[in-house]
Amino acid sequence: MQIIKKVSASTVVGSTKELRKLAESGKGKSVDIMRVVGVAIGVKSGMSSYGEWVALRGNFSATNIETGEEFRGSTLYVPDEITDMIAAQLSAATSVEFGVMIGVKESDLIIGYEYVVTPLMDTGESDPIAAINARIDHALEAPKEDKKHAGKKK
């Protein structure tokens, strides 16, 4: 295990060129590159020569799928899809536990690939969509009034 300053696809797996090769090896299908688990407690953002960036703050572990090597750090750079969802959950919670598999897939983007994110666990109470679905499921399971006896006195 290595402790590093920032956890990202480039620090765990390799350069853009290496990620492109992995994506091409999938021949149109997603190729898993790293498993990320952690507890996010905040978000930080800034500007670079590539534009605006957003990272999660907390305690994170990422495992390179090919080598099995584990990296840990307190700053996590992952695709916007997961960062945005976790940031939204943090507005209603002090921390968010999560686990995701990150893959790459060939695409028409200038870098030649796109990220694919697959959740590995239920995000629990901090996930507002899960809470809404649970309420709906509970309402659908509630016993329905027997229509034959509705409104009749016993």
C-alpha positions in Angstrom: 0.0 0.0 0.0 1.2 3.5 -0.8 0.0 6.7 0.8 -0.2 9.5 -1.8 -1.3 13.1 -1.8 -4.0 12.7 -4.4 -5.8 9.6 -5.7 -6.8 9.6 -9.4 -6.8 7.4 -12.4 -3.4 8.8 -13.4 -1.8 8.1 -10.0 -3.3 4.6 -9.7 -3.3 3.3 -13.3 -1.2 5.5 -15.5 -1.1 8.3 -18.1 -3.8 9.3 -20.6 -1.9 7.3 -23.2 -2.0 4.1 -21.0 -5.7 4.7 -20.2 -6.4 5.0 -24.0 -4.6 1.7 -24.6 -6.7 0.0 -21.9 -9.9 1.4 -23.4 -8.9 0.2 -26.9 -8.3 -3.3 -25.5 -12.0 -3.5 -24.5 -13.0 -3.3 -28.2 -16.1 -1.1 -27.4 -16.7 -2.6 -24.0 -15.8 -1.0 -20.6 -12.5 -2.2 -19.1 -12.4 -1.9 -15.2 -9.2 0.0 -14.2 -9.7 0.7 -10.4 -11.9 0.1 -7.5 -12.4 3.1 -5.2 -13.8 3.1 -1.7 -13.9 5.8 0.9 -15.6 8.3 3.1 -16.1 11.8 1.6 -16.4 14.7 4.1 -16.1 17.6 1.7 -15.4 19.0 -1.7 -12.7 21.3 -2.9 -12.3 23.0 -6.3 -10.0 25.2 -8.2 -8.7 26.2 -11.7 -5.8 24.7 -13.7 -4.5 25.2 -17.2 -7.0 22.5 -18.2 -10.0 24.3 -16.6 -12.0 24.0 -13.5 -11.5 20.9 -11.3 -13.4 19.4 -8.4 -12.1 16.9 -5.9 -13.5 15.1 -2.9 -11.9 15.4 0.5 -11.9 12.5 3.1 -10.3 9.1 3.4 -10.0 7.1 0.2 -8.5 3.8 -1.1 -8.1 2.9 -4.7 -6.9 -0.5 -6.0 -5.4 -0.9 -9.5 -7.4 -3.8 -11.0 -4.6 -5.1 -13.1 -1.8 -5.1 -10.5 -3.7 -5.3 -7.2 -1.7 -2.4 -5.9 -3.5 -0.2 -3.3 -3.2 3.6 -3.0 -4.6 5.7 -0.1 -5.0 9.4 0.2 -7.1 12.3 1.4 -8.0 13.9 -1.9 -9.8 12.0 -4.6 -10.2 13.0 -8.3 -12.9 10.8 -10.0 -15.2 11.4 -12.9 -17.7 14.2 -12.5 -20.7 11.8 -12.4 -19.6 10.5 -9.0 -18.2 13.7 -7.6 -21.4 15.6 -8.4 -23.6 12.9 -6.7 -21.5 12.8 -3.6 -21.2 16.6 -3.4 -25.0 16.7 -3.5 -25.3 14.1 -0.7 -22.8 16.0 1.4 -25.2 19.0 1.4 -27.5 16.9 3.7 -24.9 14.8 5.5 -21.6 15.2 7.3 -20.0 12.3 5.4 -20.8 9.9 2.6 -19.5 6.3 2.4 -19.2 4.9 -1.1 -17.6 2.3 -3.3 -17.3 2.4 -7.1 -15.7 0.5 -9.9 -14.2 2.9 -12.5 -13.6 1.7 -16.0 -12.6 3.2 -19.3 -14.3 2.7 -22.7 -13.4 3.9 -26.2 -15.1 7.1 -27.3 -15.0 9.9 -29.8 -13.6 12.3 -27.2 -10.3 13.9 -28.0 -8.5 11.7 -25.4 -10.0 8.6 -27.0 -11.8 7.2 -24.0 -14.5 8.0 -21.4 -14.9 6.8 -17.9 -17.6 4.4 -16.8 -18.6 4.4 -13.1 -20.4 1.4 -11.5 -21.6 1.6 -7.9 -20.4 -1.3 -5.7 -22.6 -0.6 -2.7 -25.8 1.0 -1.5 -25.0 4.5 -0.4 -27.5 4.2 2.4 -29.3 7.0 4.3 -27.2 9.7 2.8 -28.6 9.0 -0.7 -31.8 11.0 -1.2 -32.9 8.9 -4.2 -32.6 5.7 -2.2 -34.7 7.3 0.6 -37.4 8.3 -1.8 -37.5 4.8 -3.4 -37.7 3.2 0.0 -40.7 5.4 0.9 -42.4 4.5 -2.4 -41.7 0.8 -1.9 -43.1 1.0 1.6 -46.3 2.8 0.3 -46.8 0.2 -2.4 -46.5 -2.7 0.1 -49.1 -1.2 2.5 -52.2 -3.3 2.7 -54.9 -2.1 0.3 -58.4 -1.8 1.7 -60.7 -4.6 0.7 -63.0 -3.0 -1.9 -65.9 -5.4 -1.1 -66.1 -4.2 2.5 -65.2 -0.6 1.9 -67.6 1.8 3.6 -69.8 -1.0 5.1 -70.4 -1.1 8.9 -69.7 -4.4 10.6 
